[in-house]
Amino acid sequence: MRYAPKPLVASAIRCLAIGLLGLAALLPPASAAENFRVGVAPHTSPRVIVTQYQPLRAALEKALGMSVTIVTARDFTAFAQNALRNDYDLAITTAHQAALLHDDAGFVPLLTYRADFEALAIVAENSPMRSPADLQGRPVLGLNPASLVTLWGENWLQQQQVQAKSMQYITASDSVAELVLSGEAAAGFVSLANLQRLPEKTRSGLRILARSGPIPGRVYLLAPTHKARETLIRKTLAAFAESAPAKAYFEENKLGGYRPIDAAELDAMRPYADAVRRQLRDAR
């Protein structure tokens, strides 16, 4: 008699399998010769990244005729370090890291999303923070020090000639929002996309104090070691964009599809790329 697992057991097995995939996404490269590694910047948990990019993995695997693995890193700093060591064959990362990888490691920018990225300074709706000057001498929150959101926020404070009491780095946007709402910080820096993903009850308690304006979203870059495959990769991504799984992903995340990335857009990111470069040098 064939054994059929009970629903709870089957669900537990599925959760364990997804969890193991997320853990595998953080592991160092395997030694297999023909394994194409897609590195995705850690904009969410490894488990979610691995799950979200499975349709892309399947499309690339079919086109390339080799195993394709989706991987990420523990944070944005580690992701940049890995990419500069050529740990990734295709990198999907923020625009400022894209400029860094292009300039320092020869990665080829392929495309970005139609929907722009936007960094925000958020405060509690009922707080007395009404202008940048109100943040003088008060604690503020960022994400990883190498993230574009945090670098924009630090640059914005400097432009406004505001000296915050402290800048604390928090791992997740929802935690930034909760700490701002609780009054433990006067303001926090998050992306518009992450603000929109917060529960309505949380969002309604927040107010946008400042915004960066449009910045290119995540950029797809091909490692220089795969220059001969550039045309194939471009065609594969274009075909993938027309598939049902890709359109569902674009719709769910309000990305609008793919578009070419302009060199001038990366030029504008170089001051932020320089900041990451200094952080990486100081970390040695």
FENVEN-V392554 format. One record per backbone hydrogen bond with DSSP energy under -0.5 kcal/mol. CO is the residue of the C=O (numbers start at 0). NH is the residue of the N-H. E is the energy in kcal/mol with one decimal. If there is no record, write none. Layout:
CO&NH&E, CO&NH&E
This chain:
2&4&-0.5, 5&9&-3.0, 6&10&-2.6, 7&11&-2.2, 8&12&-2.4, 9&13&-2.2, 10&14&-2.5, 11&15&-2.4, 12&16&-2.4, 13&17&-2.4, 14&18&-2.4, 15&19&-2.4, 16&20&-1.8, 17&21&-2.2, 18&22&-2.2, 19&23&-2.6, 20&24&-1.5, 22&25&-1.5, 23&26&-1.2, 24&71&-2.5, 32&34&-1.2, 33&66&-1.0, 34&36&-0.6, 35&37&-0.6, 35&68&-2.4, 36&38&-0.7, 36&88&-2.5, 36&89&-1.9, 37&39&-0.6, 37&70&-2.8, 38&40&-0.5, 38&91&-2.9, 40&42&-2.5, 44&48&-2.4, 45&49&-2.7, 46&50&-1.9, 47&51&-3.1, 48&52&-2.0, 50&53&-1.3, 52&56&-2.6, 53&57&-2.5, 54&58&-2.0, 55&59&-2.6, 56&60&-2.5, 57&61&-2.1, 58&62&-2.0, 59&63&-3.0, 60&64&-1.9, 60&65&-0.7, 66&35&-3.2, 68&37&-3.1, 68&70&-0.5, 70&39&-2.8, 74&78&-2.1, 75&79&-2.2, 76&80&-2.3, 77&81&-2.7, 78&82&-2.7, 79&83&-2.4, 80&84&-1.0, 81&84&-0.6, 81&86&-2.2, 82&85&-2.0, 88&222&-2.8, 89&38&-2.8, 90&92&-0.5, 90&220&-3.1, 91&40&-3.0, 92&218&-3.9, 93&97&-2.3, 94&98&-2.0, 95&99&-1.7, 96&100&-3.0, 97&101&-2.4, 98&102&-2.4, 99&103&-2.9, 100&104&-1.6, 100&106&-1.8, 101&105&-0.8, 106&108&-0.6, 107&221&-2.6, 110&219&-2.7, 111&258&-2.3, 116&214&-2.2, 117&191&-2.8, 118&211&-2.7, 119&121&-0.6, 119&189&-1.5, 120&208&-3.1, 120&209&-1.3, 121&187&-2.0, 122&206&-3.1, 123&126&-1.8, 127&129&-1.0, 130&133&-1.5, 131&134&-2.0, 132&135&-1.6, 134&137&-2.2, 137&164&-1.6, 137&165&-0.7, 138&185&-2.7, 138&186&-0.8, 139&167&-2.3, 140&188&-2.0, 141&169&-3.0, 143&146&-2.0, 146&150&-2.4, 147&151&-2.7, 148&152&-2.2, 149&153&-2.7, 150&154&-2.2, 151&155&-2.9, 152&156&-2.4, 153&157&-1.9, 154&158&-2.5, 155&159&-2.0, 156&161&-2.8, 157&160&-1.2, 161&163&-0.7, 162&136&-2.8, 165&139&-2.6, 165&167&-0.5, 167&141&-2.8, 167&169&-0.5, 171&175&-1.7, 172&176&-2.4, 173&177&-2.1, 174&178&-2.3, 175&179&-2.1, 176&180&-2.5, 177&181&-2.0, 178&183&-1.6, 178&184&-1.0, 179&182&-1.0, 186&140&-1.8, 187&121&-3.1, 187&189&-0.5, 189&119&-3.2, 190&194&-2.1, 191&195&-2.4, 192&196&-1.0, 193&197&-0.6, 194&197&-1.1, 198&201&-0.6, 198&202&-2.7, 199&203&-2.6, 201&204&-1.2, 202&205&-1.9, 204&124&-3.1, 206&122&-2.7, 206&208&-0.6, 209&120&-2.7, 214&116&-4.3, 215&94&-0.5, 217&112&-0.5, 218&92&-2.2, 218&220&-0.5, 219&109&-3.4, 219&110&-1.0, 220&90&-2.9, 221&107&-3.0, 222&225&-2.2, 223&226&-1.5, 225&228&-1.9, 226&229&-1.6, 228&232&-2.8, 229&233&-2.6, 230&234&-2.3, 231&235&-2.4, 232&236&-2.5, 233&237&-2.2, 234&238&-2.3, 235&239&-2.6, 236&240&-2.1, 237&241&-0.5, 238&241&-1.1, 239&242&-2.0, 242&246&-2.4, 243&247&-2.3, 244&248&-2.0, 245&249&-2.9, 246&250&-2.3, 247&251&-2.7, 248&252&-2.0, 249&254&-2.6, 249&255&-0.6, 250&253&-1.0, 254&113&-0.5, 254&114&-2.7, 256&113&-2.5, 258&111&-2.8, 261&264&-0.8, 261&265&-1.2, 262&266&-2.1, 263&267&-1.7, 265&268&-1.0, 266&269&-1.4, 268&271&-0.6, 268&272&-2.2, 269&273&-2.7, 270&274&-1.3, 271&275&-1.8, 272&276&-2.4, 273&277&-2.2, 274&278&-2.1, 275&279&-2.6, 276&280&-2.0, 277&281&-2.6, 278&282&-1.5, 280&283&-1.1
